Amino acid sequence: MSSILCNLCGRDEYTVRYPATLSAAETPDARAFRCTSAGYGHHAQIVQCNHCGYVYANPRWDSDELMAMYGAVEDETYVQERVGRRLTFERHLQHFERFAGAGDGRTLLDVGAYIGVFVEVAREAGWQALGVEPSAWATAEAQRHGLNVIEGTQDAPQLAGQQFDALTMWDVIEHVADPSAELKKAHALLKPGGFIAVHTMNVDSLMAKLMGGRWPWYMAMHIHYFSKRTLSEMMRRNGFEIVWVGVRGRYLRLNYLVSRLGGLSPRLGRLARRVVDGLGVADKAVPVNFGDLFTVYGRKRGN
């Protein structure tokens, strides 16, 4: 594991917010880095910068190790949740278009596209949508559905020299080794005046404060924890004008939601399972919003 500086202000003075629940020698395998992982409470040391308040994992796994694990991720559970993901992304895109405008043949890059559900939704809404994804399995799954997703990151050679009208990062920024650098790359990949959407968890939300160390988003795969203030500031420092910040929920199948409850509390999970199965509603997708997920929209300044 490597010790790192604050990704927002570059300082090296921090206070431990939550001690590590994983030992320094305990490297999770790729299963802990799946989008649908239920490894709640298993995390590196969580610290808070004494100067700017930024919250992050320190020390954490080095960049090469992180990329190797994300490259090896396979996640059949996510495939099973495609209905709920589609509903979520349809709502996300409709709201984003209020600010970025409609597709109408314009270009969009989805960073961390996974199996391409948002690329699919954007394409159907009239965007020329392209996705980039480090997982070889997820990229293949997207391509199997005829979706334009390439394997890699924002550094992929196929993106060199390209610029897009819009760029999205749904549940991505908290996973990357250097969020500030990724936002700088996103700025370069956008046309002047282009729009970006960044969605992540809110470490300053009421839910996070009430649950403390039991907040489910404290997990091995999450190494950066943003508030509305710190993400907005990082985006401004990388050339974006902030145009909207707000809470955004998601749709989940009840079957999947029950599995998440089981990760927090096996007893509660078993009870919820009996209720859901008894009512025969396991496949029903429902809106879920605990107020601890948010999105920031930005507009590119400069060239």
ZIMO-V429951 format. One record per backbone hydrogen bond with DSSP energy under -1.0 kcal/mol. CO is the residue of the C=O (numbers start at 0). NH is the residue of the N-H. E is the energy in kcal/mol with one decimal. If there is no record, write none. Layout:
# ZIMO-V429951
co->CO nh->NH e->E
co->CO nh->NH e->E
This chain:
# ZIMO-V429951
co->1 nh->59 e->-2.5
co->5 nh->9 e->-1.4
co->10 nh->5 e->-2.7
co->12 nh->49 e->-2.7
co->14 nh->47 e->-2.5
co->17 nh->45 e->-2.9
co->22 nh->25 e->-1.6
co->24 nh->26 e->-1.1
co->28 nh->31 e->-1.8
co->29 nh->32 e->-1.7
co->30 nh->33 e->-1.2
co->33 nh->36 e->-1.8
co->37 nh->39 e->-1.8
co->38 nh->41 e->-1.6
co->41 nh->219 e->-1.2
co->42 nh->20 e->-2.3
co->42 nh->21 e->-1.4
co->44 nh->57 e->-2.4
co->45 nh->16 e->-2.6
co->45 nh->17 e->-2.2
co->46 nh->55 e->-2.2
co->47 nh->14 e->-2.4
co->48 nh->52 e->-1.1
co->53 nh->48 e->-3.1
co->54 nh->224 e->-2.7
co->55 nh->46 e->-3.1
co->59 nh->1 e->-3.9
co->61 nh->65 e->-2.3
co->62 nh->66 e->-2.5
co->63 nh->67 e->-2.2
co->64 nh->68 e->-2.0
co->65 nh->69 e->-2.5
co->66 nh->70 e->-2.4
co->67 nh->71 e->-1.1
co->70 nh->135 e->-1.7
co->74 nh->78 e->-1.0
co->75 nh->79 e->-1.8
co->78 nh->81 e->-1.5
co->80 nh->84 e->-2.2
co->81 nh->85 e->-2.6
co->82 nh->86 e->-2.1
co->83 nh->87 e->-2.2
co->84 nh->88 e->-2.8
co->85 nh->89 e->-2.6
co->86 nh->90 e->-1.9
co->87 nh->91 e->-2.5
co->88 nh->92 e->-2.9
co->89 nh->93 e->-2.2
co->90 nh->94 e->-2.0
co->91 nh->95 e->-2.6
co->92 nh->96 e->-2.5
co->94 nh->97 e->-1.1
co->95 nh->98 e->-1.6
co->95 nh->99 e->-2.8
co->96 nh->100 e->-1.5
co->102 nh->105 e->-2.7
co->105 nh->127 e->-3.4
co->106 nh->165 e->-1.2
co->107 nh->129 e->-2.6
co->108 nh->167 e->-2.5
co->109 nh->131 e->-2.2
co->112 nh->115 e->-2.2
co->115 nh->119 e->-2.3
co->116 nh->120 e->-2.3
co->117 nh->121 e->-3.0
co->118 nh->122 e->-2.5
co->119 nh->123 e->-2.2
co->120 nh->124 e->-1.1
co->121 nh->126 e->-2.4
co->122 nh->125 e->-1.7
co->125 nh->104 e->-3.2
co->126 nh->128 e->-1.3
co->127 nh->107 e->-2.1
co->129 nh->109 e->-2.8
co->130 nh->149 e->-2.7
co->131 nh->111 e->-2.2
co->131 nh->112 e->-1.8
co->132 nh->151 e->-2.1
co->134 nh->138 e->-2.4
co->135 nh->139 e->-2.2
co->136 nh->140 e->-2.3
co->137 nh->141 e->-2.3
co->138 nh->142 e->-2.6
co->139 nh->143 e->-2.0
co->141 nh->144 e->-1.0
co->141 nh->146 e->-2.0
co->142 nh->145 e->-1.9
co->146 nh->148 e->-1.7
co->147 nh->130 e->-2.6
co->149 nh->132 e->-2.3
co->152 nh->155 e->-2.0
co->155 nh->158 e->-2.1
co->156 nh->159 e->-1.3
co->158 nh->161 e->-2.3
co->163 nh->190 e->-2.9
co->164 nh->194 e->-1.9
co->165 nh->108 e->-2.2
co->166 nh->196 e->-1.9
co->167 nh->110 e->-2.9
co->168 nh->198 e->-2.7
co->171 nh->174 e->-2.4
co->173 nh->222 e->-2.5
co->173 nh->223 e->-1.2
co->177 nh->181 e->-1.9
co->178 nh->182 e->-2.3
co->179 nh->183 e->-1.9
co->180 nh->184 e->-2.1
co->181 nh->185 e->-2.2
co->182 nh->186 e->-2.2
co->183 nh->187 e->-1.7
co->184 nh->188 e->-1.6
co->188 nh->163 e->-2.8
co->190 nh->193 e->-2.8
co->193 nh->299 e->-3.1
co->194 nh->166 e->-2.1
co->195 nh->297 e->-2.5
co->196 nh->168 e->-2.7
co->197 nh->295 e->-2.5
co->198 nh->170 e->-1.4
co->199 nh->293 e->-2.6
co->201 nh->204 e->-1.6
co->204 nh->208 e->-2.1
co->205 nh->209 e->-2.7
co->206 nh->210 e->-2.3
co->207 nh->211 e->-1.6
co->210 nh->213 e->-2.3
co->211 nh->214 e->-1.8
co->214 nh->217 e->-2.0
co->216 nh->218 e->-1.4
co->217 nh->40 e->-1.9
co->218 nh->221 e->-1.1
co->222 nh->56 e->-2.4
co->224 nh->54 e->-1.0
co->225 nh->202 e->-2.8
co->226 nh->230 e->-2.3
co->227 nh->231 e->-1.9
co->228 nh->232 e->-2.3
co->229 nh->233 e->-2.2
co->230 nh->234 e->-2.4
co->231 nh->235 e->-2.3
co->232 nh->236 e->-2.3
co->234 nh->239 e->-2.0
co->235 nh->238 e->-1.7
co->238 nh->300 e->-3.0
co->240 nh->298 e->-2.5
co->243 nh->296 e->-2.9
co->245 nh->294 e->-2.7
co->249 nh->287 e->-3.4
co->251 nh->285 e->-2.7
co->252 nh->256 e->-2.6
co->253 nh->257 e->-2.5
co->254 nh->258 e->-1.4
co->255 nh->259 e->-1.8
co->256 nh->260 e->-2.1
co->257 nh->261 e->-2.1
co->258 nh->262 e->-1.1
co->259 nh->263 e->-1.1
co->260 nh->264 e->-3.2
co->264 nh->268 e->-2.8
co->265 nh->269 e->-2.3
co->266 nh->270 e->-1.9
co->267 nh->271 e->-2.7
co->268 nh->272 e->-2.3
co->269 nh->273 e->-1.9
co->270 nh->274 e->-1.8
co->271 nh->275 e->-2.9
co->272 nh->276 e->-2.7
co->273 nh->277 e->-2.1
co->274 nh->278 e->-1.9
co->275 nh->280 e->-1.8
co->280 nh->283 e->-1.7
co->281 nh->254 e->-2.7
co->283 nh->253 e->-2.3
co->285 nh->251 e->-2.3
co->287 nh->249 e->-2.3
co->291 nh->201 e->-2.6
co->292 nh->247 e->-1.7
co->293 nh->199 e->-2.4
co->294 nh->245 e->-2.1
co->295 nh->197 e->-2.5
co->296 nh->242 e->-2.6
co->296 nh->243 e->-1.4
co->297 nh->195 e->-2.6
co->298 nh->240 e->-3.0
